[in-house]
Amino acid sequence: MDAGMEVIFAGLYLSPEQIVSSAISEDVDVIGLSQLDGNHMGIFTKVRKLMDAQGVKDVLLIGGGVIPPSDVEELKRRGVDEIFLASTPTGEIIDYIKTEVAKRRRIEIKNAG
């Protein structure tokens, strides 16, 4: 919010189905997942699969939390757009989100016109 973005906190311990449903109903630009319990491979992958199955194509999927650096590339192969490790400065995350959302909006406008 401090970066000028509207933030919707959907709650803790939501299922992947609840996450995607909430994102669709709120018409979000970004889904940000945070995992601290070690289940990032399962949860992040399931969210991406549900997004794909429901045609949620233009929404950025990012994640962070306690994620081993060795899992980052595999998560990206599974469709997570970016992973931010615990040491990532907040400004870097903000810049990434703003840049990627702007790119997606330009593509949306171009395709609509």
GUBA-245027 format. One record per residue (C-alpha): y negated, x negated, z negated; residue in one letter. Coordinates in steps of 0.02 Angstrom, whole numbers, plus 50000, padded with zeros to 5 digits. Layout:
N
+-------+-------+-------+------+
!    c2 !    c1 !    c3 ! rest !
+-------+-------+-------+------+
!     Y !     X !     Z !    A !
...
+-------+-------+-------+------+
// end
This chain:
113
+-------+-------+-------+------+
!    c2 !    c1 !    c3 ! rest !
+-------+-------+-------+------+
! 50000 ! 50000 ! 50000 !    M !
! 49882 ! 49857 ! 49962 !    D !
! 49901 ! 49803 ! 50144 !    A !
! 49838 ! 49971 ! 50208 !    G !
! 50007 ! 50047 ! 50245 !    M !
! 50072 ! 50213 ! 50186 !    E !
! 50228 ! 50181 ! 50084 !    V !
! 50358 ! 50312 ! 50044 !    I !
! 50479 ! 50263 ! 49907 !    F !
! 50631 ! 50373 ! 49932 !    A !
! 50715 ! 50321 ! 49770 !    G !
! 50851 ! 50211 ! 49702 !    L !
! 51035 ! 50220 ! 49742 !    Y !
! 51021 ! 50326 ! 49898 !    L !
! 51167 ! 50333 ! 50017 !    S !
! 51143 ! 50269 ! 50194 !    P !
! 51146 ! 50451 ! 50252 !    E !
! 51005 ! 50496 ! 50132 !    Q !
! 50904 ! 50344 ! 50187 !    I !
! 50914 ! 50388 ! 50371 !    V !
! 50885 ! 50573 ! 50340 !    S !
! 50730 ! 50534 ! 50237 !    S !
! 50665 ! 50415 ! 50370 !    A !
! 50686 ! 50547 ! 50505 !    I !
! 50603 ! 50685 ! 50403 !    S !
! 50457 ! 50573 ! 50355 !    E !
! 50438 ! 50505 ! 50534 !    D !
! 50427 ! 50324 ! 50475 !    V !
! 50392 ! 50167 ! 50574 !    D !
! 50494 ! 50054 ! 50460 !    V !
! 50646 ! 50068 ! 50349 !    I !
! 50642 ! 49932 ! 50217 !    G !
! 50800 ! 49906 ! 50115 !    L !
! 50814 ! 49802 ! 49958 !    S !
! 50984 ! 49753 ! 49892 !    Q !
! 51017 ! 49667 ! 49728 !    L !
! 51201 ! 49709 ! 49702 !    D !
! 51283 ! 49609 ! 49841 !    G !
! 51326 ! 49757 ! 49953 !    N !
! 51195 ! 49716 ! 50084 !    H !
! 51322 ! 49689 ! 50225 !    M !
! 51396 ! 49863 ! 50202 !    G !
! 51237 ! 49961 ! 50167 !    I !
! 51127 ! 49880 ! 50299 !    F !
! 51262 ! 49896 ! 50432 !    T !
! 51295 ! 50079 ! 50390 !    K !
! 51109 ! 50121 ! 50397 !    V !
! 51095 ! 50040 ! 50570 !    R !
! 51249 ! 50133 ! 50633 !    K !
! 51179 ! 50299 ! 50571 !    L !
! 51010 ! 50261 ! 50649 !    M !
! 51094 ! 50226 ! 50816 !    D !
! 51204 ! 50380 ! 50804 !    A !
! 51053 ! 50491 ! 50770 !    Q !
! 50944 ! 50415 ! 50906 !    G !
! 50825 ! 50327 ! 50787 !    V !
! 50777 ! 50188 ! 50907 !    K !
! 50595 ! 50146 ! 50876 !    D !
! 50607 ! 50122 ! 50688 !    V !
! 50605 ! 49944 ! 50624 !    L !
! 50747 ! 49904 ! 50503 !    L !
! 50710 ! 49764 ! 50381 !    I !
! 50795 ! 49707 ! 50223 !    G !
! 50777 ! 49592 ! 50077 !    G !
! 50832 ! 49558 ! 49902 !    G !
! 50966 ! 49443 ! 49837 !    V !
! 51045 ! 49397 ! 50003 !    I !
! 51131 ! 49232 ! 50036 !    P !
! 51046 ! 49138 ! 50178 !    P !
! 51218 ! 49122 ! 50259 !    S !
! 51221 ! 49313 ! 50286 !    D !
! 51054 ! 49326 ! 50377 !    V !
! 51114 ! 49293 ! 50554 !    E !
! 51263 ! 49409 ! 50536 !    E !
! 51149 ! 49549 ! 50475 !    L !
! 51038 ! 49522 ! 50626 !    K !
! 51190 ! 49529 ! 50741 !    R !
! 51232 ! 49695 ! 50659 !    R !
! 51061 ! 49764 ! 50705 !    G !
! 50946 ! 49726 ! 50559 !    V !
! 50781 ! 49673 ! 50637 !    D !
! 50732 ! 49550 ! 50501 !    E !
! 50789 ! 49490 ! 50332 !    I !
! 50668 ! 49424 ! 50202 !    F !
! 50741 ! 49315 ! 50067 !    L !
! 50676 ! 49324 ! 49888 !    A !
! 50565 ! 49171 ! 49918 !    S !
! 50472 ! 49250 ! 50065 !    T !
! 50285 ! 49267 ! 50032 !    P !
! 50226 ! 49448 ! 50036 !    T !
! 50094 ! 49406 ! 50167 !    G !
! 50229 ! 49349 ! 50287 !    E !
! 50320 ! 49515 ! 50269 !    I !
! 50159 ! 49613 ! 50296 !    I !
! 50115 ! 49512 ! 50451 !    D !
! 50289 ! 49539 ! 50523 !    Y !
! 50283 ! 49727 ! 50495 !    I !
! 50109 ! 49746 ! 50568 !    K !
! 50153 ! 49642 ! 50722 !    T !
! 50318 ! 49728 ! 50757 !    E !
! 50253 ! 49905 ! 50730 !    V !
! 50106 ! 49869 ! 50846 !    A !
! 50226 ! 49805 ! 50981 !    K !
! 50334 ! 49961 ! 50966 !    R !
! 50183 ! 50075 ! 50976 !    R !
! 50122 ! 49987 ! 51134 !    R !
! 50293 ! 50011 ! 51213 !    I !
! 50293 ! 50195 ! 51160 !    E !
! 50121 ! 50223 ! 51239 !    I !
! 50172 ! 50132 ! 51398 !    K !
! 50331 ! 50237 ! 51415 !    N !
! 50236 ! 50400 ! 51383 !    A !
! 50105 ! 50363 ! 51513 !    G !
+-------+-------+-------+------+
// end
